[in-house]
Amino acid sequence: MNPTSALPEVDPGELARALITGRFSVSPKRLVAPGPNTVQLQHMVEAAGCAPDHELLRPWRLVHVAAGQREALADVFVRALLERLPTASSDAQAQSRAKAFRAPELVLAVARLDPPHRDVPESERYVALGAALMNLLLSAHGMGFAAMLTSGHALRTACFAEAFGVHSGERAVCFVSVGTPTEVRRRSRPSAHELMTLWRPRDPP
Protein backbone atom coordinates (compact mmCIF):
# COMPACT_ATOMS: atom_id res chain seq x y z
CA MET A 1 0.00 0.00 0.00
CA ASN A 2 1.25 3.44 -0.88
CA PRO A 3 1.65 5.33 2.42
CA THR A 4 0.67 8.60 0.75
CA SER A 5 -2.67 7.18 -0.39
CA ALA A 6 -4.08 7.64 3.12
CA LEU A 7 -3.27 11.35 3.15
CA PRO A 8 -6.21 13.69 2.52
CA GLU A 9 -6.27 15.44 -0.82
CA VAL A 10 -5.37 19.11 -0.69
CA ASP A 11 -7.55 21.56 -2.56
CA PRO A 12 -5.12 23.91 -4.35
CA GLY A 13 -7.63 26.74 -4.18
CA GLU A 14 -8.05 26.43 -0.43
CA LEU A 15 -4.30 26.11 0.03
CA ALA A 16 -3.71 29.29 -1.96
CA ARG A 17 -6.43 31.11 -0.02
CA ALA A 18 -4.95 30.03 3.31
CA LEU A 19 -1.49 31.20 2.24
CA ILE A 20 -2.73 34.58 1.01
CA THR A 21 -5.10 35.38 3.87
CA GLY A 22 -2.62 34.16 6.48
CA ARG A 23 0.21 36.42 5.31
CA PHE A 24 1.15 39.39 7.49
CA SER A 25 3.79 42.11 7.48
CA VAL A 26 6.39 42.36 10.24
CA SER A 27 8.58 45.42 10.79
CA PRO A 28 12.28 44.92 10.00
CA LYS A 29 12.98 45.80 13.65
CA ARG A 30 11.15 42.60 14.62
CA LEU A 31 12.84 40.28 12.11
CA VAL A 32 15.77 38.21 13.35
CA ALA A 33 17.86 35.24 12.28
CA PRO A 34 17.45 32.74 10.89
CA GLY A 35 16.56 34.21 7.55
CA PRO A 36 16.22 32.31 4.30
CA ASN A 37 19.25 30.41 3.08
CA THR A 38 20.64 30.83 -0.41
CA VAL A 39 18.34 28.25 -1.99
CA GLN A 40 15.25 29.58 -0.22
CA LEU A 41 16.02 33.13 -1.30
CA GLN A 42 16.52 31.90 -4.85
CA HIS A 43 13.09 30.24 -4.74
CA MET A 44 11.53 33.50 -3.52
CA VAL A 45 13.08 35.41 -6.40
CA GLU A 46 11.93 32.77 -8.89
CA ALA A 47 8.41 33.12 -7.49
CA ALA A 48 8.65 36.86 -8.13
CA GLY A 49 9.57 36.03 -11.72
CA CYS A 50 6.21 34.29 -12.18
CA ALA A 51 4.34 37.60 -11.96
CA PRO A 52 2.47 38.98 -15.00
CA ASP A 53 4.81 40.61 -17.50
CA HIS A 54 3.10 42.27 -20.48
CA GLU A 55 5.31 42.08 -23.60
CA LEU A 56 7.93 40.27 -21.49
CA LEU A 57 9.72 43.52 -20.68
CA ARG A 58 10.76 42.38 -17.21
CA PRO A 59 10.10 45.91 -15.90
CA TRP A 60 11.84 45.45 -12.57
CA ARG A 61 14.99 44.09 -11.00
CA LEU A 62 16.06 43.06 -7.52
CA VAL A 63 19.34 43.87 -5.77
CA HIS A 64 20.46 41.65 -2.89
CA VAL A 65 22.32 43.37 -0.06
CA ALA A 66 24.55 40.69 1.47
CA ALA A 67 25.22 40.46 5.20
CA GLY A 68 28.78 41.72 4.76
CA GLN A 69 27.57 44.83 2.94
CA ARG A 70 25.44 46.29 5.72
CA GLU A 71 28.16 48.69 6.90
CA ALA A 72 28.44 50.08 3.38
CA LEU A 73 24.65 50.40 3.22
CA ALA A 74 24.70 52.28 6.52
CA ASP A 75 27.15 54.77 4.99
CA VAL A 76 24.78 55.25 2.05
CA PHE A 77 21.86 55.92 4.40
CA VAL A 78 23.86 58.58 6.25
CA ARG A 79 24.96 60.25 3.01
CA ALA A 80 21.34 60.22 1.82
CA LEU A 81 20.23 61.86 5.06
CA LEU A 82 22.88 64.57 4.78
CA GLU A 83 21.95 65.16 1.16
CA ARG A 84 18.44 66.03 2.29
CA LEU A 85 19.32 67.56 5.67
CA PRO A 86 22.93 68.81 5.76
CA THR A 87 22.58 69.80 9.43
CA ALA A 88 21.15 66.46 10.59
CA SER A 89 22.13 65.69 14.17
CA SER A 90 24.42 62.86 15.20
CA ASP A 91 21.41 61.07 16.68
CA ALA A 92 19.55 61.29 13.38
CA GLN A 93 22.60 59.93 11.59
CA ALA A 94 22.86 57.06 14.06
CA GLN A 95 19.19 56.21 13.47
CA SER A 96 19.79 56.17 9.72
CA ARG A 97 22.76 53.85 10.16
CA ALA A 98 20.77 51.48 12.35
CA LYS A 99 18.24 50.85 9.58
CA ALA A 100 20.91 49.08 7.52
CA PHE A 101 21.35 46.30 10.08
CA ARG A 102 17.72 45.23 10.50
CA ALA A 103 16.43 41.89 9.22
CA PRO A 104 18.64 38.95 8.16
CA GLU A 105 17.92 39.38 4.43
CA LEU A 106 17.49 42.60 2.51
CA VAL A 107 16.59 43.07 -1.15
CA LEU A 108 16.06 46.33 -3.04
CA ALA A 109 13.27 46.44 -5.64
CA VAL A 110 13.85 48.69 -8.65
CA ALA A 111 11.27 49.55 -11.31
CA ARG A 112 12.57 49.66 -14.88
CA LEU A 113 10.73 52.32 -16.89
CA ASP A 114 12.96 52.25 -20.00
CA PRO A 115 12.79 51.59 -22.85
CA PRO A 116 9.33 53.08 -23.39
CA HIS A 117 6.69 50.86 -24.95
CA ARG A 118 3.43 52.12 -26.41
CA ASP A 119 1.45 49.21 -24.96
CA VAL A 120 3.05 49.10 -21.51
CA PRO A 121 2.86 52.45 -19.67
CA GLU A 122 4.74 53.22 -16.48
CA SER A 123 1.69 52.50 -14.35
CA GLU A 124 1.52 48.95 -15.70
CA ARG A 125 5.19 48.41 -14.96
CA TYR A 126 4.68 49.39 -11.34
CA VAL A 127 1.76 46.98 -11.17
CA ALA A 128 4.02 44.23 -12.53
CA LEU A 129 6.60 44.99 -9.85
CA GLY A 130 3.91 44.95 -7.17
CA ALA A 131 2.72 41.54 -8.37
CA ALA A 132 6.28 40.25 -8.32
CA LEU A 133 6.82 41.51 -4.78
CA MET A 134 3.58 39.92 -3.62
CA ASN A 135 4.75 36.60 -5.04
CA LEU A 136 8.02 36.99 -3.15
CA LEU A 137 6.21 37.84 0.10
CA LEU A 138 3.87 34.88 -0.24
CA SER A 139 6.78 32.57 -0.98
CA ALA A 140 8.57 33.79 2.14
CA HIS A 141 5.41 33.31 4.21
CA GLY A 142 4.96 29.80 2.85
CA MET A 143 8.48 28.94 4.04
CA GLY A 144 7.70 30.13 7.55
CA PHE A 145 9.37 33.54 7.36
CA ALA A 146 7.90 37.00 7.69
CA ALA A 147 8.67 40.01 5.54
CA MET A 148 7.83 43.64 4.93
CA LEU A 149 8.17 46.27 2.21
CA THR A 150 9.70 49.58 3.32
CA SER A 151 10.69 52.71 1.43
CA GLY A 152 11.69 56.14 2.72
CA HIS A 153 13.28 59.40 1.64
CA ALA A 154 16.73 57.87 1.23
CA LEU A 155 15.63 55.86 -1.82
CA ARG A 156 14.77 59.08 -3.63
CA THR A 157 18.16 60.76 -3.25
CA ALA A 158 20.85 61.12 -5.88
CA CYS A 159 23.54 59.49 -3.74
CA PHE A 160 21.36 56.41 -3.18
CA ALA A 161 20.73 56.08 -6.92
CA GLU A 162 24.45 56.35 -7.57
CA ALA A 163 25.34 53.79 -4.91
CA PHE A 164 22.89 51.22 -6.34
CA GLY A 165 23.40 52.01 -10.00
CA VAL A 166 19.82 53.22 -10.46
CA HIS A 167 19.88 55.17 -13.73
CA SER A 168 17.49 57.84 -15.01
CA GLY A 169 15.13 55.26 -16.54
CA GLU A 170 14.68 53.43 -13.25
CA ARG A 171 13.21 54.09 -9.81
CA ALA A 172 14.24 52.56 -6.51
CA VAL A 173 10.86 51.60 -5.05
CA CYS A 174 11.34 49.74 -1.78
CA PHE A 175 13.35 47.31 0.28
CA VAL A 176 12.11 43.81 1.08
CA SER A 177 13.17 42.67 4.56
CA VAL A 178 12.90 38.96 5.34
CA GLY A 179 13.53 37.02 8.54
CA THR A 180 12.02 35.21 11.50
CA PRO A 181 9.44 37.31 13.37
CA THR A 182 9.86 38.00 17.08
CA GLU A 183 6.41 39.54 17.29
CA VAL A 184 3.33 39.43 15.09
CA ARG A 185 0.78 42.20 15.03
CA ARG A 186 -2.13 41.12 12.88
CA ARG A 187 -4.57 43.69 11.58
CA SER A 188 -8.15 43.26 10.49
CA ARG A 189 -8.73 42.72 6.78
CA PRO A 190 -11.42 44.47 4.73
CA SER A 191 -14.30 42.45 3.36
CA ALA A 192 -15.01 42.00 -0.34
CA HIS A 193 -17.96 44.40 0.02
CA GLU A 194 -15.57 47.12 1.20
CA LEU A 195 -13.17 46.58 -1.68
CA MET A 196 -15.41 46.12 -4.70
CA THR A 197 -18.44 47.90 -6.08
CA LEU A 198 -20.72 47.11 -8.99
CA TRP A 199 -20.18 49.11 -12.15
CA ARG A 200 -23.13 51.35 -12.93
CA PRO A 201 -22.86 52.61 -16.51
CA ARG A 202 -23.51 56.30 -16.92
CA ASP A 203 -25.20 57.87 -19.89
CA PRO A 204 -22.93 60.08 -22.00
CA PRO A 205 -23.43 63.83 -21.46
C-alpha positions, 0 to 999 in steps of 0.5 A, spaced: 500 500 500 502 506 498 503 510 504 501 517 501 494 514 499 491 515 506 493 522 506 487 527 505 487 530 498 489 538 498 484 543 494 489 547 491 484 553 491 483 552 499 491 552 500 492 558 496 487 562 499 490 560 506 497 562 504 494 569 502 489 570 507 494 568 512 500 572 510 502 578 514 507 584 514 512 584 520 517 590 521 524 589 520 525 591 527 522 585 529 525 580 524 531 576 526 535 570 524 534 565 521 533 568 515 532 564 508 538 560 506 541 561 499 536 556 496 530 559 499 532 566 497 533 563 490 526 560 490 523 566 492 526 570 487 523 565 482 516 566 485 517 573 483 519 572 476 512 568 475 508 575 476 504 577 469 509 581 465 506 584 459 510 584 452 515 580 457 519 587 458 521 584 465 520 591 468 523 590 474 529 588 478 532 586 484 538 587 488 540 583 494 544 586 499 549 581 502 550 580 510 557 583 509 555 589 505 550 592 511 556 597 513 556 600 506 549 600 506 549 604 513 554 609 509 549 610 504 543 611 508 547 617 512 549 620 506 542 620 503 540 623 510 545 629 509 543 630 502 536 632 504 538 635 511 545 637 511 545 639 518 542 632 521 544 631 528 548 625 530 542 622 533 539 622 526 545 619 523 545 614 528 538 612 526 539 612 519 545 607 520 541 602 524 536 601 519 541 598 515 542 592 520 535 590 520 532 583 518 537 577 516 535 578 508 534 585 505 533 586 497 532 592 493 526 592 488 527 597 482 522 599 477 525 599 470 521 604 466 525 604 459 525 603 454 518 606 453 513 601 450 506 604 447 502 598 450 506 598 456 505 604 460 509 606 467 503 604 471 503 597 468 510 596 470 509 598 477 503 593 477 508 588 474 513 589 480 507 589 485 505 583 483 512 580 483 513 583 490 507 579 492 509 573 489 516 573 493 512 575 500 507 569 499 513 565 498 517 567 504 510 566 508 509 559 505 516 557 508 515 560 515 518 567 514 515 574 515 517 580 511 515 587 509 516 592 504 519 599 506 521 605 502 523 612 505 526 618 503 533 615 502 531 611 496 529 618 492 536 621 493 541 622 488 547 618 492 542 612 493 541 612 486 548 612 484 550 607 490 545 602 487 546 604 479 539 606 479 539 610 472 534 615 469 530 610 466 529 606 473 526 608 480 528 605 486 521 603 489 522 599 496 526 594 500 524 587 502 526 585 509 525 577 510 527 574 517 524 570 522 518 574 526 519 575 534 512 579 534 506 578 530 501 584 530 495 582 525 490 587 523 483 586 520 482 585 513 477 588 509 471 584 506 469 584 499 464 588 500 468 594 502 473 593 496 469 592 490 463 595 487 458 594 482 459 598 475 453 602 474 454 605 466 452 612 466 449 615 460 454 620 455 453 627 457 
